[in-house]
């Protein structure tokens, strides 16, 4: 619509309305002047210069004059001739209508009878245009405006539906699916802006909620497995204790030697139960992250020397040779809890001893402990000469209650919590632990512990000073 106004030379709608109102006013002024001349001095119409001037002035105002004398037309306005070249002006002058239409414009007529100075009779008819636009422009313009408004409304409705309503409908469908417990359908952001951000936030909520539910289901499954394993691991020694007690009560152990052997077995089974309960209690606290770590900055090299010296005597009684390999490392400081770290090393050594115990008596039984310094970590390797670990068992040996010995024999497989406790403690130190098979034979357990931040700062300072 602005383009139409501009093409028509109208810069402002108010300018257009002012022209329409002023045109009628100016036409009235000229007609008033002409009426005065015709009534008082009709002889002026016999002057060609005056008539031409009047016709030009009226033509500028979209009006024209028809003049006759004694029934003959003496002057027709050029404006009217241009508006209707083939019009019968004589007939229109004899019977002037109240309104006429030329070239799609409406005209209003005003007639006046006059008398020339010589007594001749004459008539003057003024036709002035009362429309600033063609007759059909107003209804066509109205229809065009309505069509434009309808089309704009349809387009706006379409774009609003596409950019707002449809995404909101998708979010509504996703919300209903989530309400029904279905968290598998991904919410895709199809638009940008606020609706797109809402879709992204909704998808993030769905992912987090699904992860939370999956985690809860996994925890529930773990609790069921925990109860199952605890029931099995406690029932076996309890059944054995009951059997030996009944043997004593029934008099089967009828000698002092048998009674002593029965009592030693009962004590050993009770000790196994006590150890299992202790490990289960520690693992539960580690899993719930309720164990407080007492971190201290320690020299890992000296710590390993003292710890292995304490363990060497007990290992030699079991026929296991302990070899500590420390390639002349300078003090390597780490932030660790000495008690928890001792528990980690003890569990790994016990695991090595149990599986090496399944070998023949004449087999070589050795445990090699290596300490290596990396850029930002300390690597501890514990390698035994046992039978090694089956490849299918390697990814799972640090899981709770997992045993490579599927018979779940506590004499050989342990409680199934020792290595799980190792993993929890090492991760609590900000490190990582894994297992692999050695090149020749045996299993190798690797622990990577981060260096103390204080030590790294000192090393960086020394390196900068050397440069």
C-alpha positions in Angstrom: 0.0 0.0 0.0 2.9 2.3 0.7 4.3 1.5 -2.7 0.9 2.4 -4.3 0.9 5.7 -2.5 4.5 6.4 -3.5 3.8 5.5 -7.2 0.8 7.8 -7.2 3.0 10.7 -6.0 1.5 10.7 -2.5 4.1 10.8 0.2 1.6 11.0 3.0 -2.1 9.9 3.3 -2.8 13.2 5.0 -1.5 15.0 2.0 -3.9 13.0 -0.1 -6.9 13.8 2.1 -6.0 17.5 2.2 -5.9 17.6 -1.6 -9.3 16.0 -1.8 -10.8 18.5 0.6 -9.0 21.6 -0.8 -10.0 20.7 -4.4 -13.7 21.1 -3.6 -13.0 24.4 -1.8 -11.0 25.8 -4.7 -13.6 24.7 -7.2 -16.2 26.6 -5.2 -14.1 29.7 -5.2 -13.7 29.7 -9.0 -17.4 28.9 -9.5 -18.4 31.7 -7.2 -16.3 34.2 -9.2 -17.6 32.8 -12.5 -21.2 33.1 -11.3 -20.7 36.7 -10.3 -19.3 37.5 -13.8 -22.1 35.6 -15.6 -24.8 37.4 -13.7 -23.4 40.9 -14.0 -21.2 40.9 -17.1 -22.0 38.0 -19.4 -20.3 39.9 -22.2 -16.9 38.7 -20.8 -17.8 35.3 -22.2 -17.5 36.8 -25.7 -13.8 37.5 -25.0 -11.7 34.5 -26.0 -8.8 35.4 -23.7 -11.1 35.5 -20.7 -12.8 32.2 -21.6 -9.5 30.5 -22.1 -8.2 31.8 -18.8 -11.3 30.5 -17.0 -11.2 27.1 -18.7 -7.5 26.7 -17.8 -8.1 27.7 -14.1 -11.0 25.2 -13.9 -8.9 22.5 -15.7 -6.3 22.8 -13.0 -9.1 22.0 -10.5 -10.5 19.1 -12.4 -13.5 21.0 -13.7 -14.7 22.4 -17.0 -17.3 24.8 -18.5 -19.7 24.3 -21.4 -20.9 27.6 -22.9 -23.6 28.1 -25.5 -25.3 31.1 -27.3 -28.6 30.9 -29.0 -28.4 27.1 -28.8 -25.0 26.8 -30.3 -22.0 25.7 -28.3 -19.3 28.4 -28.2 -16.8 26.8 -25.8 -16.0 23.4 -24.5 -13.3 23.0 -21.8 -10.2 21.2 -23.0 -10.2 19.3 -19.8 -13.7 17.9 -20.6 -12.7 17.1 -24.2 -9.7 15.2 -23.0 -11.8 13.3 -20.4 -14.5 12.3 -23.0 -13.4 12.9 -26.6 -16.5 11.4 -28.2 -19.2 12.9 -25.9 -22.2 14.7 -27.4 -21.8 18.0 -25.6 -24.7 19.7 -27.3 -27.2 17.1 -26.0 -25.6 17.3 -22.5 -25.9 21.1 -22.6 -29.6 21.0 -23.6 -30.5 18.4 -20.9 -27.8 18.6 -18.3 -28.0 15.7 -15.7 -27.4 16.2 -12.0 -24.3 14.0 -12.3 -22.3 12.5 -15.1 -19.4 10.0 -15.4 -16.5 10.5 -17.8 -13.4 8.2 -18.0 -14.4 6.4 -14.7 -14.7 9.7 -12.8 -17.9 11.2 -11.5 -18.8 14.8 -12.2 -21.3 17.1 -10.6 -23.2 19.6 -12.9 -24.3 23.1 -12.3 -26.2 25.1 -14.9 -26.8 28.8 -15.3 -28.9 30.7 -17.8 -27.4 34.0 -18.9 -28.2 37.0 -21.2 -25.6 38.6 -23.3 -25.4 42.4 -23.6 -27.0 42.4 -27.1 -30.0 40.4 -25.7 -28.9 37.0 -26.9 -29.8 34.0 -24.7 -27.1 31.7 -23.5 -26.4 28.8 -21.0 -23.3 27.8 -19.1 -22.9 24.3 -17.5 -20.1 23.7 -15.0 -18.9 20.1 -14.7 -16.6 19.5 -11.7 -15.0 16.2 -10.8 -16.1 15.0 -7.4 -13.8 12.0 -7.2 -10.1 12.1 -6.8 -9.8 8.5 -7.9 -11.7 6.5 -10.5 -15.1 5.1 -9.4 -13.9 1.5 -9.3 -10.7 2.3 -7.4 -12.5 2.5 -4.0 -14.2 -0.9 -4.1 -11.1 -2.4 -5.7 -8.9 -0.7 -3.2 -11.1 -2.0 -0.4 -11.1 -5.5 -1.8 -7.3 -5.3 -2.3 -6.8 -4.1 1.3 -9.0 -6.9 2.7 -7.2 -9.5 0.6 -3.9 -8.1 1.7 -5.0 -8.2 5.3 -6.3 -11.8 4.9 -3.1 -12.9 3.2 -1.0 -11.3 5.9 -3.1 -12.9 8.6 -2.7 -16.3 6.9 1.0 -15.9 6.5 1.4 -14.7 10.1 -0.8 -17.7 11.3 1.4 -20.1 9.2 4.7 -18.7 10.5 3.4 -18.5 14.1 2.1 -22.1 13.8 5.4 -23.2 12.3 7.7 -21.4 14.7 5.7 -21.4 18.0 2.6 -23.6 18.0 4.2 -26.7 16.4 7.3 -26.8 18.6 5.0 -26.3 21.7 2.8 -29.2 20.5 5.9 -31.3 20.2 7.0 -30.3 23.7 3.5 -31.1 24.9 3.7 -34.6 23.3 7.1 -35.1 24.9 5.9 -34.0 28.3 3.0 -36.5 28.0 5.5 -39.3 27.1 7.6 -38.4 30.0 4.5 -38.4 32.3 3.8 -42.0 31.0 7.4 -43.0 31.8 8.7 -43.1 28.2 12.1 -41.3 28.1 13.4 -42.7 24.9 12.1 -40.1 22.4 14.6 -37.3 21.7 13.3 -33.7 21.7 14.8 -32.0 18.6 15.0 -28.2 18.5 13.5 -27.2 15.2 13.5 -23.4 15.7 15.9 -20.8 17.1 15.2 -18.2 19.8 13.3 -18.8 23.0 11.3 -21.8 21.7 14.6 -23.5 20.5 16.2 -22.8 23.9 13.2 -24.2 25.6 13.4 -27.4 23.5 17.2 -27.7 24.2 16.5 -27.3 28.0 13.6 -29.8 27.7 15.9 -32.3 26.0 18.6 -31.8 28.6 16.0 -32.4 31.3 14.9 -35.6 29.6 18.5 -36.9 29.3 19.2 -36.0 33.0 16.0 -37.6 34.1 16.6 -40.7 32.1 20.2 -40.9 33.5 18.8 -40.5 37.0 16.2 -43.2 36.5 18.7 -45.6 34.9 21.1 -44.9 37.8 18.3 -45.6 40.3 17.5 -48.8 38.5 21.1 -49.8 38.5 21.4 -49.0 42.2 18.3 -51.1 42.8 19.9 -53.9 40.8 23.1 -53.5 42.8 21.2 -53.7 46.0 19.6 -56.9 45.0 22.9 -58.4 43.9 24.4 -57.1 47.2 21.8 -58.9 49.3 22.1 -62.0 47.2 25.9 -62.1 47.5 25.8 -61.3 51.2 23.3 -64.0 51.8 25.4 -66.5 49.9 28.7 -65.5 51.4 27.4 -65.5 55.0 25.3 -68.6 54.7 28.2 -70.8 53.7 30.4 -70.2 56.8 27.3 -70.2 59.1 26.3 -73.5 57.7 29.8 -74.8 58.3 29.8 -73.5 61.9 26.5 -75.1 62.6 27.7 -78.4 61.2 30.8 -78.4 63.4 28.9 -77.3 66.5 26.4 -80.1 65.9 29.3 -82.5 65.5 30.6 -81.4 68.9 27.2 -81.6 70.5 26.4 -85.0 69.1 29.7 -86.4 70.3 31.2 -86.9 66.9 34.3 -85.0 68.0 35.0 -87.6 70.8 38.6 -86.9 71.1 40.6 -83.8 72.2 42.3 -83.7 68.8 39.0 -83.6 66.9 37.5 -81.1 69.2 40.5 -78.8 68.8 40.3 -79.2 65.0 36.6 -78.5 65.1 37.1 -75.4 67.2 39.9 -74.1 65.0 37.6 -74.5 62.0 34.8 -72.7 63.7 37.2 -69.9 64.7 38.5 -69.6 61.1 35.0 -69.5 59.7 34.0 -66.8 62.2 37.1 -64.8 61.3 36.1 -65.0 57.6 32.7 -63.7 58.4 34.1 -60.9 60.5 36.5 -59.9 57.7 33.6 -60.1 55.1 31.4 -57.8 57.3 34.3 -55.4 57.8 35.0 -55.2 54.0 31.3 -54.8 53.3 31.0 -52.0 55.8 34.0 -50.2 54.4 32.8 -50.7 50.8 29.3 -49.3 51.6 30.9 -46.2 53.2 33.2 -45.7 50.2 30.3 -46.2 47.8 28.2 -43.6 49.6 31.2 -41.3 49.8 30.9 -41.0 53.6 34.5 -42.1 54.3 36.8 -39.1 55.3 40.2 -39.3 53.7 43.0 -38.0 55.9 45.3 -36.8 53.1 49.0 -36.2 53.9 52.0 -35.3 51.7 54.1 -38.4 51.8 57.2 -39.7 49.9 55.9 -42.6 47.9 59.3 -44.2 47.5 60.0 -44.4 51.2 56.4 -45.3 52.0 56.6 -48.3 49.7 59.9 -49.4 51.2 58.5 -49.4 54.8 55.3 -51.1 53.8 56.9 -53.9 51.8 59.5 -54.5 54.6 56.5 -55.2 56.9 54.9 -57.5 54.4 58.0 -59.4 53.3 58.1 -61.6 56.4 54.5 -62.8 56.1 54.9 -63.4 52.4 58.0 -65.5 52.9 56.1 -67.7 55.3 53.7 -68.3 52.5 56.5 -69.2 50.1 56.2 -66.0 48.1 59.3 -63.9 47.2 58.7 -60.1 47.2 60.9 -58.0 44.9 60.8 -54.2 45.1 62.2 -52.4 42.0 63.0 -48.7 42.6 65.3 -47.3 39.9 67.0 -44.8 42.1 64.1 -42.3 42.2 64.5 -39.1 44.0 61.8 -38.3 46.6 58.3 -38.5 44.9 55.7 -36.7 47.0 52.0 -37.4 46.7 49.0 -36.4 48.6 47.5 -39.6 50.0 45.8 -41.2 53.0 48.5 -43.6 54.3 46.0 -46.0 56.0 43.7 -46.2 53.0 46.7 -46.7 50.7 47.9 -49.5 52.9 44.5 -51.1 52.6 44.8 -50.9 48.8 48.3 -52.5 48.7 47.3 -55.2 51.1 44.2 -56.2 49.1 46.2 -56.5 45.9 48.9 -58.5 47.6 46.3 -60.9 49.1 44.7 -61.3 45.8 48.0 -62.2 44.2 48.8 -64.7 47.0 45.4 -66.4 46.8 45.7 -67.1 43.0 49.4 -68.1 43.2 48.3 -70.5 45.9 46.4 -72.5 43.3 49.8 -73.4 41.6 51.9 -76.4 42.4 54.2 -76.3 45.3 57.3 -76.4 43.2 56.1 -73.5 41.0 58.0 -70.1 41.3 56.0 -67.7 43.4 57.2 -64.1 43.1 55.7 -60.7 43.4 57.4 -57.8 41.7 56.6 -54.2 42.8 57.8 -51.4 40.6 57.6 -47.6 41.2 57.8 -45.3 38.2 57.6 -41.5 37.9 55.6 -39.9 35.2 55.1 -36.3 34.3 52.2 -35.6 36.7 51.6 -39.1 38.2 53.3 -41.9 40.1 52.8 -45.3 38.6 52.8 -48.4 40.9 52.9 -51.8 39.3 52.4 -55.1 41.2 53.1 -58.2 39.1 52.7 -61.8 40.3 53.9 -65.0 38.8 50.5 -66.7 39.0 48.2 -68.1 36.3 47.1 -64.6 35.1 43.6 -63.4 34.5 41.3 -64.6 31.7 40.7 -61.9 29.0 36.9 -62.1 29.5 37.4 -61.4 33.2 39.7 -58.4 32.9 37.1 -55.7 32.5 35.1 -56.8 35.5 37.5 -57.8 38.2 37.1 -54.4 40.0 33.3 -54.8 40.1 31.7 -55.5 43.4 31.4 -59.2 44.2 32.9 -60.3 40.9 35.0 -63.4 41.1 36.9 -65.0 38.3 36.4 -68.2 40.3 32.7 -68.8 39.3 32.2 -71.4 42.0 32.4 -68.5 44.5 34.7 -70.5 46.8 35.7 -68.0 49.5 38.9 -70.0 50.1 40.2 -69.1 46.6 38.1 -66.3 45.3 37.8 -64.2 48.5 34.8 -62.0 49.3 34.7 -60.3 45.9 35.0 -56.9 47.5 38.7 -56.5 47.9 39.4 -55.1 44.4 36.2 -53.1 44.4 37.5 -51.4 47.6 40.9 -50.8 45.8 39.1 -49.1 42.9 37.0 -46.9 45.3 40.0 -45.8 47.3 42.2 -45.0 44.3 39.5 -43.0 42.6 39.0 -41.2 45.9 42.7 -40.2 45.6 42.0 -38.8 42.1 43.8 -41.7 40.4 43.0 -44.8 38.4 43.6 -48.5 38.6 43.5 -51.3 36.1 44.7 -54.8 35.6 46.4 -56.6 32.7 48.3 -59.8 32.0 52.1 -59.8 32.1 54.1 -60.6 29.0 55.3 -64.1 30.3 52.7 -65.1 32.9 50.9 -63.7 35.9 48.7 -60.7 36.5 49.9 -57.1 36.7 47.9 -54.5 38.7 48.7 -50.9 37.9 47.8 -47.8 40.0 48.3 -44.2 38.8 48.3 -41.6 41.6 48.6 -37.8 41.0 51.6 -36.0 42.4 51.1 -33.4 45.1 50.4 -29.9 43.7 53.0 -28.5 46.1 55.7 -30.8 44.7 54.8 -30.0 41.1 55.1 -26.3 41.9 58.6 -26.9 43.3 59.6 -29.0 40.3 58.4 -26.3 37.9 60.3 -23.7 39.9 63.5 -25.8 39.8 63.1 -26.4 36.0 62.6 -22.6 35.4 65.7 -21.9 37.5 67.9 -24.4 35.6 66.8 -22.8 32.3 
